[in-house]
Amino acid sequence: MVYRRPPSRFGLNSLSVKLSLLISAICLIAGVCAAALMLKSEEKQLVFEEHEVLKSSTELLIRQFDALIKTKSAVAKQANNVVSEQLFSESSAINLSNKTQLQFNSDGTIRSASSDGLSAAFLPQQHYSPFYKRLFNNSESLWKIISPTLIHDFFNFYMITKDDFIRVSPPNWALNAPPELRGSNGATFKYVQSDLNPSREPVWSKVYYDKVWHKWVISLLVPLYVDNEFLGVTGSDIDLNTLISFLPVGDKEKHLLVFDKKGQLLAHPSLNPALQASYGSKDKTITTNEFVNPQLQAIINEAITMKLPEYANSFVQNDEAHIINIRKIDKLDWYIGVYKKRSSTLSALQDLKLKFFGLFVLYAVLVALLLHQALYQLVLRRIHTLVYAVTGFGKGQLLTEFPPENKDEIGTLNGSFRDMTVEIRKLIDGLNQRITEKEIAEKAANKLSKAVAFSGTGVVITDENFVIEYVNPKMLEMTGYPESHFNRAPLLNIIASEMAILVEDINIDLRSRNYWRGDTLIQGNDKQPIWVSLSVSPIREEGGEITSYVASAQDISFVKESQRKMEQLAYFDTLTGLANRTFFRMQLRKSMALAERGHYAFALFYFDLDEFKRINDTLGHDAGDQLLIEVANRLKARLRAEDTIARLGGDEFAVLLSGIESQEHASDVANTIQKTLNVPIKLGNNEVIVSASIGITMAPYDSLEEDQLLKHADLAMYEAKAKGRNTYHFYSQELNAAANERLFIENELRHAIKEKQFEVYYQPQINSLTQHVVGYEALLRWFHPIEGLISPTKFIPIAEATGLIVELGEWVLQQSCEFAVRLAKEGRDNNVSINLSARQFKDANLVPMLSNIIKQTGVSPKRLHLELTESMLMGNVEAAITQLHELKALGISISIDDFGTGYSSLSYLKRFPVDILKIDRSFVKDIPTDPNDMEITAAIIAMAQKLKLDVVAEGVETKEQIEFLQNNNCYIVQGFYYSKPVAEKELSALYKKLNDEPNSVSSK
């Protein structure tokens, strides 16, 4: 018998194969679709989360950069305040002994380089003036002090005035700048002073290429105002690449993109210094559209147009998708973007896709084999067995018996497949979530660990009881201690003993608020405490429970030192170490406030050193500085610690004496100061004795107003000088009346010049042997319409101080020359002597003006005698000699007035081209009662004869004086013995009197 395979129960052998393949394909397609949908959703979630992570890191980066920008602006503004105070205010404490060497160049510029190489200055020659001459000197001295500090924050520091004066450190810019450079023409310079900047805040310029420094830079400019007048700016430049270096993205997968609102590209992975330099040297701006693809350019344009503070998007570059987060820096008008490849986020998901699809393929093959075998044997029973097996497999039960066949196996099979798919999906979802959470946690923990370890800030982590568990390397570096020093130590042990008073307050805040922040000192291993900005914050679990604390310490020692130096510059004199004018006014206001309450009195001393200018001019500025330092040291040694001693400028000093209620007590202190200063001072090889004229005012008795009190002290000081110096004087109402009279005369003097209230009187000079008039001295008289005759002793010093003496002197010269011409027409060729003031003699226009008057009037120059005092000639001797020779070249004669009362120097006298000596009336008036005056007068006459000079005696009033002078060969005299000064119309009576009664002249 031949064995035959029994026919299938349903005759579906070929159908079972087809059915099994069809079902397998459907299962495979369904599984693939479900997996694709699931993975696509997961991919979107991952991309969204990565956007959030990128947004957080960019936000942290921007906050750090914003803090840096604010710090730079604060430093620049503080430096601007120091420049304004030191260079342009009356309280300037700059040492003016510095003498800058100026180079006047053929290209129309003035340049100077400091001797120490720290700075240089630049100025167009057409703006040169005494003001800028002082500014060359003073700014060089100030830059020596502040520029080393500021160059730590910027690579240069400079000042530009509206007249294009530039002082810069380092010096390259001022030394190499082209002659046509005008810093005031810059757009940022104009913006700083305009109405667009009413708050006078620092302004950041756009990024530009500096051809002097050969680098891309950004400038920080601060407007410079003095008494609300705009004078210029102070500024600093920062290298663009240096500033960009403060934007570390901290991840190799991330890239930095920086551009401004006009599309200028500032940072990009494709940029390098050589490429930037090549653009800058050609005056080309680097734009974004040259370096980024169109998709990224569209994102940049949209971020600029929308003006949003934060913007996120994605783009394709080099066939790879990227995500980007852009944020704006308002201070600079910059946009900073950080971007990375999206593939780095989805790499783990791609691996999961491969595994997932492999699992489904394997599963489909397995199902197909089972179906094929079941249909091949017995369709219904195998389908039932498959359903049972698949159901058990889906539930984790791999060994299950087939149930009896029934009509619902196909439906059960489909339901089982659905159940199995759900179970598998749940399994995959859970697995994927756990893998993702683990990767994120590991990555965040690793990033945080590295950030703390490599942070530029000292970090300390404690447990919930403030016991230290971890310190990062920066904290070890800052303090110099090993890690073992901190291990298990209390957190507050890091605070230095100098701040012990704060420890209790910090502990209370931490226990009550779980937070503290402020500046403090921490202890260093070398016993030198370190200034830090300390912040202590809690770390909480999800439920809010505090498990630990983190303390961060930022080293601010340099900032504190800079503040200390700037406060020293702002409030103390750099030469003597005394308080300056600003600090003195602050202390005066405090004392006035206490005095107003009625329980406090004090005395204000205001004084300067007598003859300080003479010492400074003869021994030099270095000796003058040494003298000021010695005076300051003596004052500090003799006065109390609670008294305020200030140098207000030059040789002016002020002292606030607290608790002084009587003038007797103040007199004792004034005597002490004078005795202290009268002790000889050694200046090099010379020994000098100085004195002080002290003005004293008492508060609150004299005034309760600050400015009024200072004015009273000033008036009292000038009264002390008028009393002969080396003394003191208390303020009184009479001084105030004298000051008001001076103000009245000053105001009326200007009006008198316009109204021609002046007249020239003439006092004759007589030859006592012949009784003939040989000359006249022209003397100015003021006839006020209300006050009448005002004495020259009152208005001449005021005219000298205000400069009106130059205009008055020119008028007197004109009138005197016209008078000499009229005398000549009458046949009287007499000389006319005209007094020159110090202001006139130093006037550069004196010689041209006098030459013009001689030409206009036609006067004979030999009839003009110009009278000068010794003190006028002894300041700058060489300049005086030059001026005298120029006057002599006009043909006029030179007379030295009041000879013997000044600082006579015979070595200089023989070099002066003078013709006449006038003996002062102070030597003549006591002849013949004072033998000393007689000897001095005789010596002056003898000396003049030896030098072949003419002699004129002033103030002759008696016949005995005439006889003494004749006996000593002095015949030309002037005084009341013959005539007082008279108007020109009265001279005819004088001639008649001299001719009719030559030997019986009135002795009035």
Buried (B, 14 or more C-beta within 10 A) or exposed (E): EEEEEEEBEEEBEEEBBEBBEEBBEEBBEBBBEBBEEBBEEBBEEBBEEBBEBBBEBBEEBBEEBBEEBEEBBEBBBBBBBBBBBBBBBEBBBBBBBBEBEBEEEEEEBBBBBBEEEBBBBBBBEEBBEEEBBBBBBBBBBBBBBBBEBBBEBBBBBBBBBBBBBBBBBBBBBBBBBEEEBEBBEBEBBEBBBEEEBEEBEBBBBBBBBBEBBEBBBBBBBBBBBEEEEBBBBBBBBBBBBEBBEBBEBBEEEBBBBBBBBEBBBBBBEEBEEEEBBEBBEEEEBBBBEEBBEEEBBEBBEEBBEEEBEEBBBBBEBEEEBBBBBBBBBEBBEBBBBBBBBBEBBBEBBEEBBEEBBEBBEEBBEEBBEBBBBBBBEBBBBBBBBBBBBBBBBBEEEEEBEBBEBEEEBEEBBEEBBEBBBEBBBEEBEEEBEEBBEEEBEEEEEEBEEEEBEEBEBBBBBBBEEBBBEBBBBBBBEBBBBEEEBBEEBEBBEBBBEEBEEBBEEBBEBBEEEBEBEBBBBBBBEEEEBBBBBBBBBBEEEEEEEEEBBBBBBBBBBEBBEBBEBBEBBBBBBBBBBBBBBBBBBEBBEEBBEBBEEEEBBBBBBBBBBBBBBBBBBBBBBEBBBBBBBBBBEBBBEBBEEEBBBBBBBBBBBBBBBBEBEEBEBBBEBBEEBBEBBEEEBEBEEEEBEBBBBBBBBBBBBBBEEBEBBBBBBBBBBBBBBEEEBBBBBBBBEEBBEBBEEBEEBBEBBEEBBEEEBBEBBBBBBBEBEEBBBBBBBBBBBBEBEEEEEBEBEEBBBBBBEEEBBBEBBBBBBBBBBBBBBEBBEEEBEBBBBBBBBBBBBBBEEBBEBBBEBBEEBEBBBEBBBBBBBBEBBBBEBEEBBEBBEBBBEEEBBBBBBBBBBBEBBEEBBEEBEBBBBBBBBBBBBBBEEEEEBBEBBBEBBBBBBEEEBBBBBBBBBBEEBBEBBEEBEBBBBBBBBBBEBBEBEEBEEBBEBBEEEEEEBEEE
